[in-house]
Structure formats: C-alpha cells, structure tokens
Amino acid sequence: MKALAYEKAHPLDAFAISLDDIAEPEPRDGDLLVEVRAIGINPGETAIRQTRSADPGGRVVLGWEFAGVVVATGPATAGFAVGDRVMGTGDITRDGGWAERVAVDHRVVATIADELTFADAASLPIGVLTAWEALFRDQDTLPAGVENVLVIGGAGGVGSMATQLLKAWTSAFVISTASRPESREWATAMGADLVVDHHVDLATQLRGAGIDDVDLVFSTSDTGRRLASIVEVLRPFGHLAFIDSPGQLDVETFVGKSLSLHSEMVFSKIVAGRDASSQGRILARSADDVVAGRLRPIVTTTLRGLTPETMRTAHTLVETRRTIGKTVITL
Ligand SMILES: NC(=O)c1ccc[n+]([C@@H]2O[C@H](COP(=O)([O-])OP(=O)(O)OC[C@H]3O[C@@H](n4cnc5c(N)ncnc54)[C@H](OP(=O)(O)O)[C@@H]3O)[C@@H](O)[C@H]2O)c1
C-alpha cells in the first residue's frame, strides 16, 4: 500500500517524507484495519519527525489522528463491523495513519454518524482526548470548586476543544488567550467568555476584567517560560494542567499557594495498555455531541491528497505555531 514515510529524523527545510510502497499493516487481535479517508496534523507529529529515525532498513510512518472506514476487524474487537465509519487516534509506538490503511487498537476508535464528514471527524480526536483528560482527568468532571478556567492557546487545536468541552459540559467561566485579531475571533467562536492576550501580562488583563484569580489554568504552550505568571493568577489550591513539554518546572513556587499540577499525554493509556477503552468512550461521546450541535469540528485548512506536497504544506503551517483550529488532509 502507499504511505507517507521517511527514514531519518529531519528538519522542515530538509523535508524528506515521500510516498512509498510499504507492506500492508499486520493487525493484532484487538485491531481494526481502517481505510484512511482524512488525517489531522499535529505539532507533536512534526516534532517526532525531527527526532525519530527508523530502525536500519525500516521506514517511519507518522500520524495518529484519522477518520476512515473499517475494512477488517480482529477477533477481539467487539462493537465494530466492516463498513463502519470511524475516527480515532492510535499508538505512537506503532506506525500511524499517513497511509492508505492503518491497523489501530479498537479501544481508541469510535464510530461516527453519516452526517459527520471524514475531514470534520479527523479534526476531533487528539484535541478532544487531550483536553478532556487534562481538564477532567479520570473523573469525567472538573476538580471540585473549579468555576473559572484560563485556557492558554485558545485558538489552537487543543485549546479550541478545551474551550468547547468546558462550555458544553460544565458551567465554568472560560477565559481563553489569543494574540491576533483572527485567533481572538476564533477563540470567541469556540465559546470563550473572555479573551486575553498571552503576550501581555495575564494578571493585569484579568484584574482589568474584574477577575482576581482563576481556579484552573489549562496551558498548551510556553508553560515553562510563563510559569511565574500562571502561579500569579492561580488561587490557593488552584490547578495547573499542561500539555506541552515544559522542560524543568520549578514547583517550589507552587508550595506557597498549595497548587496542584496535572500533566497529560494523550497516548499514556494506550502505550501502558491500561484503560484505553475510556478514550473510545470519550470519542464516541464527542461524535454524538457534534451531531447534536454541542461541539463543532475545528477544520480550518483542508489539503487534498496523500502526497509529500500536501504533507509538507501541512508541516509548514503547523510549525508556524500560528495556526487556528486544525489542518486536515483528505485522501
Ligand atoms: N500532551 C499531549 O498529549 C498533547 C496532545 C496534543 C498536543 N500537545 C502539544 O500541545 C501544544 C498545543 O497543541 P495544539 O495542537 O493546540 O497546537 P497549535 O494548534 O499549533 O496551536 C496554535 C496556537 O498556539 C497559540 N500560540 C502560539 N504561541 C503561543 C504562546 N507562546 N503562548 C500561548 N499560545 C501560543 C497560537 O495563538 P496566537 O496565534 O493567537 O498567538 C495558535 O493559535 C503543542 O506543543 C503540542 O505538541 C500535547
């Protein structure tokens, strides 16, 4: 089958992903074989392209956000049938879905309704799961007493879904950050009650809006460099949930306010093989929410065709770190 693959880790200006003929995936008992129809592109994948090389003689196939059609079901995949329209993620330790077909653990897949396009569906899984787990942990609800949330990076792929999930499923007041007119407009469209600028002092802007402190900060970018500002705006016993790689965090500063720190890695369950089916349930619920109008897909750029050119364009966009919503490639 055809797949977009590469051999050696490389930077964008030496882009080396090519369309190759590779062996068909070999599904495990718990896998679905899915014909891929659309893929979402994430900063994490462009980061892995820069750091992960294939074993000698091998190829790396990235891509852990897709929508498509089930073409085969393993013996341990109850609840799915050939022909089902689905969306899902995958396992970063296995080949991904930048290919005509992907073998994927059924526990991180959900069926989607006919009215949801493949492109729209492919914009959801990573944002929904990352935001859900960072905000609601394994409790399916915000920590007790959280009534307002500051979403840093509110126009990005994950921030967009965090804002939407908070407005759909909680009564929290949501403050999002965005630094440009178009990203401010998008953050507002995602449901933010207030938008502030992440390049301007946060505490000053919040005080200007009559907000003394916040209960939970959901941070998608620059968490390490912005830590002092985050600690400054959090109330005692507040929470910081972060999803980026912040480097060394000085948690000494947390002690004075008895703050809690929540990390999140969307693949931690599937890699550990524990409770992965909770992700399938969250995806199924979000697919229902889209059909019911409680959530909206976040595609802003659609590129057509599984080609090195579309993939290079997608990586170029994502690496600007100034995209709004999600870039999707349709097959
Ligand atoms: N832990 C996990 O499992 C997980 C899962 C998914 C993603 N991630 C990571 O989470 C981060 C966000 O992912 P994403 O898909 O939402 O990214 P994204 O879509 O590329 O985010 C783009 C947005 O980030 C905002 N931004 C840029 N620089 C910023 C800064 N210094 N401070 C605050 N916001 C800034 C931009 O807003 P303006 O244009 O308005 O400035 C832009 O709208 C990435 O580092 C990604 O690798 C982690």
The ligand as an ORCA input file, in Angstrom:
! r2SCAN-3c Opt
* xyz 0 1
  N       0.204     16.207     25.870
  C      -0.436     15.760     24.800
  O      -0.928     14.639     24.774
  C      -0.577     16.692     23.640
  C      -1.573     16.457     22.672
  C      -1.705     17.385     21.644
  C      -0.854     18.479     21.570
  N       0.115     18.613     22.502
  C       1.028     19.763     22.485
  O       0.269     20.873     22.915
  C       0.689     22.037     22.243
  C      -0.505     22.692     21.553
  O      -1.020     21.811     20.566
  P      -2.062     22.374     19.515
  O      -2.367     21.293     18.559
  O      -3.177     23.054     20.208
  O      -1.144     23.479     18.818
  P      -1.480     24.510     17.680
  O      -2.812     24.225     17.104
  O      -0.315     24.522     16.768
  O      -1.509     25.890     18.469
  C      -1.508     27.063     17.724
  C      -1.949     28.191     18.615
  O      -0.981     28.384     19.648
  C      -1.011     29.734     20.013
  N       0.308     30.113     20.499
  C       1.438     30.260     19.779
  N       2.450     30.632     20.577
  C       1.943     30.744     21.827
  C       2.490     31.098     23.081
  N       3.765     31.427     23.218
  N       1.673     31.085     24.151
  C       0.384     30.745     24.040
  N      -0.201     30.404     22.868
  C       0.580     30.408     21.785
  C      -1.359     30.484     18.765
  O      -2.204     31.580     19.117
  P      -1.951     33.057     18.536
  O      -1.782     32.879     17.065
  O      -3.179     33.789     18.925
  O      -0.704     33.583     19.210
  C      -2.062     29.474     17.866
  O      -3.424     29.737     17.659
  C       1.805     21.599     21.292
  O       3.041     21.781     21.931
  C       1.545     20.117     21.114
  O       2.691     19.403     20.784
  C       0.276     17.756     23.524
*
